[in-house]
Amino acid sequence: MPDAPLHLMGGRHRQSGRITFPHPGDGFDAVALPSRGTLWSYTVQRFRPKSPPYAGPEMFEPWALAYVELPGAVIVEARLVEVEFDAISIGMALELTKVALDPAASAPVWLPAFRPVAEDAQ
């Protein structure tokens, strides 16, 4: 739904209660994951990954890849956007957003991403 709030869907194991991402299917109930979390770890992808599996644009620009701890749920991997590489710090507050795999595409594929929470929104 284009106007619905953005969130990731995980799965809660019916017997153990353990939450996973992404939702694995049988034996798990769908659960909306928190849209805010904290930066657990990160790296900067500075070279174009091999194709396949990479299906992004030929013109490669480095990006930050984050592990984001979603409170009471899981740690997810996603791109980190709207922040300079030298301003990234472990523990920073982040919120879910999305990023186009290829910003120049006429019908882009959207990926989950996280960005720093604005100071006044915390």
Backbone torsions as a table, in degrees:
resi	resn	phi	psi	omega
1	MET	NA	119.0	-175.0
2	PRO	-60.6	-31.3	-177.3
3	ASP	-96.3	-3.3	-179.3
4	ALA	-74.9	151.8	175.4
5	PRO	-60.3	143.0	-179.4
6	LEU	-76.8	132.0	173.5
7	HIS	-156.3	158.5	176.6
8	LEU	-95.2	148.5	177.5
9	MET	-107.9	125.6	175.8
10	GLY	-111.0	-171.0	177.6
11	GLY	-131.4	137.0	176.3
12	ARG	-105.7	120.4	-179.2
13	HIS	-62.6	128.4	-174.0
14	ARG	-63.2	-31.2	-177.8
15	GLN	-92.8	-43.1	-174.7
16	SER	-96.3	-20.9	-176.3
17	GLY	82.4	-2.5	-179.5
18	ARG	-63.9	136.4	179.8
19	ILE	-100.4	137.5	178.2
20	THR	-128.5	161.7	173.4
21	PHE	-143.4	133.0	-1.9
22	PRO	-76.2	175.8	179.2
23	HIS	-61.0	119.9	-174.4
24	PRO	-84.4	-10.9	178.6
25	GLY	109.3	-131.6	-173.7
26	ASP	-52.1	138.7	178.2
27	GLY	84.3	-0.1	-178.6
28	PHE	-128.0	141.1	172.9
29	ASP	-96.2	142.8	178.6
30	ALA	-66.8	138.8	178.0
31	VAL	-141.6	131.5	175.7
32	ALA	-74.6	127.7	-179.4
33	LEU	-84.8	155.1	176.9
34	PRO	-57.7	146.6	-179.5
35	SER	-93.1	-2.1	176.7
36	ARG	-126.6	148.1	178.9
37	GLY	-161.9	-165.9	179.2
38	THR	-126.1	149.5	179.6
39	LEU	-70.0	119.8	-178.1
40	TRP	-93.1	-41.7	177.5
41	SER	-164.1	168.2	179.4
42	TYR	-162.6	166.6	171.0
43	THR	-147.8	167.9	176.1
44	VAL	-113.7	122.2	177.3
45	GLN	-82.6	107.4	-173.5
46	ARG	-104.4	-1.4	178.2
47	PHE	-134.3	154.6	-179.4
48	ARG	-68.6	125.0	178.2
49	PRO	-64.8	161.0	178.6
50	LYS	-65.2	146.8	175.3
51	SER	-118.2	131.5	-12.3
52	PRO	-72.6	163.8	16.1
53	PRO	-92.4	-14.4	-177.3
54	TYR	-60.8	131.3	-178.3
55	ALA	-125.3	24.0	-179.1
56	GLY	-85.0	-174.1	-176.9
57	PRO	-66.5	154.2	176.5
58	GLU	-63.4	-42.0	178.3
59	MET	-75.3	104.8	-174.0
60	PHE	-94.1	136.2	172.0
61	GLU	-124.5	133.1	-179.0
62	PRO	-55.6	149.9	177.0
63	TRP	-139.9	157.6	175.2
64	ALA	-90.6	135.9	178.0
65	LEU	-113.5	123.1	-172.2
66	ALA	-115.4	150.3	163.4
67	TYR	-106.3	119.6	-174.7
68	VAL	-114.5	123.5	178.2
69	GLU	-84.3	116.8	177.8
70	LEU	-95.5	118.1	-170.2
71	PRO	-57.6	131.7	178.3
72	GLY	72.6	9.2	-175.0
73	ALA	-130.5	-98.6	-173.7
74	VAL	-145.2	174.7	168.9
75	ILE	-104.1	125.9	-179.1
76	VAL	-114.0	156.2	177.1
77	GLU	-104.8	131.8	179.1
78	ALA	-161.6	166.4	175.1
79	ARG	-70.0	152.6	175.7
80	LEU	-112.1	121.8	-173.3
81	VAL	-125.8	167.8	176.1
82	GLU	61.3	34.4	176.6
83	VAL	-151.4	139.0	175.8
84	GLU	-70.8	145.3	-177.8
85	PHE	-54.7	-41.5	-177.3
86	ASP	-76.2	-4.8	177.3
87	ALA	-99.3	-1.7	-179.5
88	ILE	-75.1	135.2	177.0
89	SER	-143.9	137.6	177.6
90	ILE	-56.6	136.0	179.4
91	GLY	92.8	-7.0	-179.2
92	MET	-65.5	146.0	179.5
93	ALA	-76.3	133.4	-176.8
94	LEU	-130.4	155.3	175.2
95	GLU	-132.6	151.6	-177.3
96	LEU	-70.6	140.4	172.7
97	THR	-148.8	-163.7	176.8
98	LYS	-138.7	160.2	179.6
99	VAL	-141.9	142.8	177.8
100	ALA	-76.3	134.3	175.2
101	LEU	-59.1	-44.3	176.4
102	ASP	-128.1	99.7	-177.0
103	PRO	-58.8	-21.9	-179.0
104	ALA	-87.3	-6.5	-177.6
105	ALA	-69.6	144.3	179.3
106	SER	-70.5	-31.4	175.7
107	ALA	-130.6	80.4	-171.3
108	PRO	-67.0	152.2	169.4
109	VAL	-86.6	128.3	-177.3
110	TRP	-97.3	138.3	177.9
111	LEU	-116.5	147.5	173.3
112	PRO	-67.1	145.2	178.9
113	ALA	-149.1	165.7	175.8
114	PHE	-127.6	148.9	178.1
115	ARG	-133.2	158.3	177.6
116	PRO	-60.9	142.0	175.7
117	VAL	-73.1	132.6	177.7
118	ALA	-61.1	140.4	-178.4
119	GLU	-51.8	-40.4	-176.8
120	ASP	-80.7	-7.7	-179.1
121	ALA	-98.0	-2.8	-176.8
122	GLN	-77.7	NA	NA
